[in-house]
């Protein structure tokens, strides 16, 4: 029960951090760019990307050059398809699942200090950044500013969650029957 409560609270920390960074801290809007005529772009997308989805322009890799225009577009012609509450519920559930996986991956080694446990969770944030954000920067052309913001956002969230998880997750019991610390 303690495990579930701890991972639930960690998910709440991640969820609240994500909400804070999207709604209060302006760094997402500082690195995202708008277009000059949103109506014209949406009209073109509605004509060219009828089904919605993720689009690449150009689509053929053989057409990529170091200097030619390139775009990655996420288009949802009918919006997210669920109310904001549904999006938030999925976001929270994903954070909880991530917290459970992170907690299960934490080494069960005796004598692992609090600081080492926190660094373990921060390391998971580094791993996720390398496999997701750096990959998107490399292959999909995400800007350096957006990539750095996303990495910082992810690392800060996992640092906060890691501070909590490292403190409250049950620790292994030593041969003498005491919790290792």
C-alpha positions in Angstrom: 0.0 0.0 0.0 2.9 2.3 0.8 4.3 1.7 -2.6 1.1 2.7 -4.4 0.6 5.8 -2.2 4.2 6.9 -2.8 4.0 6.4 -6.5 0.6 8.1 -6.6 2.0 11.1 -4.8 5.0 11.2 -7.1 2.6 11.2 -10.1 0.8 14.1 -8.5 4.1 16.0 -8.2 4.9 15.3 -11.9 1.3 16.3 -12.9 1.3 19.5 -10.9 4.8 20.4 -12.2 3.6 19.9 -15.8 0.5 22.0 -15.2 2.7 24.8 -13.6 5.1 24.8 -16.5 2.3 24.9 -19.1 0.0 27.4 -17.4 2.1 29.6 -15.3 5.8 29.6 -16.4 6.0 31.2 -19.8 8.9 29.1 -21.2 6.7 26.9 -23.5 5.3 30.0 -25.3 8.7 31.5 -25.4 10.1 28.7 -27.6 7.0 27.9 -29.7 6.3 30.1 -32.8 3.1 31.1 -34.3 2.4 31.6 -38.0 1.4 34.9 -39.7 -2.0 33.8 -40.8 -3.4 30.9 -38.7 -6.6 30.8 -40.7 -4.8 30.3 -44.0 -2.5 27.5 -42.5 -5.5 25.7 -40.9 -7.4 26.0 -44.2 -4.5 24.4 -46.1 -4.1 21.7 -43.5 -7.9 20.9 -43.7 -7.5 20.5 -47.4 -4.2 18.6 -47.4 -4.2 16.6 -44.2 -7.9 15.5 -44.1 -7.4 12.6 -41.6 -5.1 14.4 -39.2 -2.0 12.9 -37.7 1.7 13.5 -37.8 3.0 14.8 -41.2 6.4 15.4 -42.6 7.1 17.7 -45.5 8.8 16.5 -47.5 7.8 12.9 -46.7 10.5 11.2 -48.7 13.9 11.1 -47.0 15.7 11.2 -50.3 14.2 14.7 -50.7 15.9 16.1 -47.6 18.8 18.4 -48.1 20.8 20.4 -45.6 19.2 23.6 -46.8 15.7 22.7 -48.1 12.6 23.7 -46.1 11.3 21.0 -43.7 8.3 20.7 -41.4 6.9 18.3 -38.9 3.2 18.9 -38.3 0.9 17.5 -35.7 -2.6 18.2 -36.9 -5.9 17.3 -35.3 -8.7 18.5 -37.5 -11.4 17.9 -34.8 -9.3 19.0 -31.8 -8.1 16.5 -29.1 -11.3 14.5 -29.3 -11.8 14.6 -25.6 -12.5 17.3 -23.0 -9.6 18.9 -21.0 -10.5 16.6 -18.1 -9.9 13.5 -20.2 -6.5 14.9 -21.3 -5.6 15.6 -17.7 -6.7 12.2 -16.6 -4.6 10.5 -19.2 -1.7 12.8 -18.3 -2.0 11.8 -14.6 -2.3 8.1 -15.3 0.8 8.3 -17.5 2.7 10.1 -14.7 1.6 7.4 -12.2 2.6 4.6 -14.5 6.0 6.3 -15.1 6.4 6.7 -11.3 5.6 3.0 -10.8 8.1 1.9 -13.5 10.8 4.3 -12.0 10.2 2.9 -8.5 10.4 -0.7 -9.7 13.7 0.1 -11.5 15.3 1.7 -8.5 18.2 -0.5 -7.3 17.3 -2.5 -4.2 20.9 -2.3 -3.0 21.4 -1.9 0.7 23.0 1.2 1.9 22.1 3.3 -1.1 22.1 6.9 0.3 19.2 9.3 -0.2 21.3 11.4 -2.5 22.1 8.4 -4.7 18.5 7.4 -4.8 17.6 11.0 -5.9 20.3 10.9 -8.6 18.9 7.6 -9.8 15.5 9.2 -10.5 17.2 12.3 -12.1 19.2 9.9 -14.2 16.0 8.4 -15.6 15.1 12.0 -16.6 18.4 12.2 -18.4 17.8 8.9 -20.1 14.3 10.0 -21.2 15.7 13.3 -22.5 18.4 11.5 -24.6 15.9 9.0 -26.1 13.1 11.5 -26.8 14.0 15.2 -26.8 17.5 14.9 -28.3 16.2 12.4 -30.8 13.5 14.8 -31.8 16.1 17.6 -32.1 18.3 15.4 -34.3 15.8 13.8 -36.6 12.7 16.0 -36.5 14.3 19.4 -36.5 13.0 20.6 -33.1 14.7 23.9 -32.3 17.5 24.0 -29.8 15.5 26.4 -27.6 12.5 24.0 -27.5 14.7 21.0 -26.9 16.6 22.6 -24.0 13.3 23.8 -22.5 11.8 20.3 -22.8 14.9 18.8 -21.2 15.0 21.2 -18.3 11.2 20.7 -17.8 11.6 16.9 -17.7 14.7 17.0 -15.4 13.1 19.4 -13.0 10.0 17.3 -12.8 11.9 14.1 -12.2 14.2 15.8 -9.6 11.1 16.9 -7.7 9.5 13.4 -8.0 12.8 11.8 -7.2 13.2 13.8 -4.0 9.9 12.4 -2.9 10.3 8.9 -4.1 13.8 8.6 -2.7 12.5 9.6 0.7 9.3 7.6 0.9 9.7 4.4 -1.1 10.2 1.4 1.0 13.9 0.6 1.3 15.4 -2.8 1.3 15.7 -4.6 4.6 19.2 -5.7 5.6 20.2 -9.1 6.9 19.7 -7.7 10.5 16.1 -6.8 9.7 16.8 -3.0 9.6 16.0 -0.7 6.8 19.2 0.1 4.9 20.1 3.8 4.8 
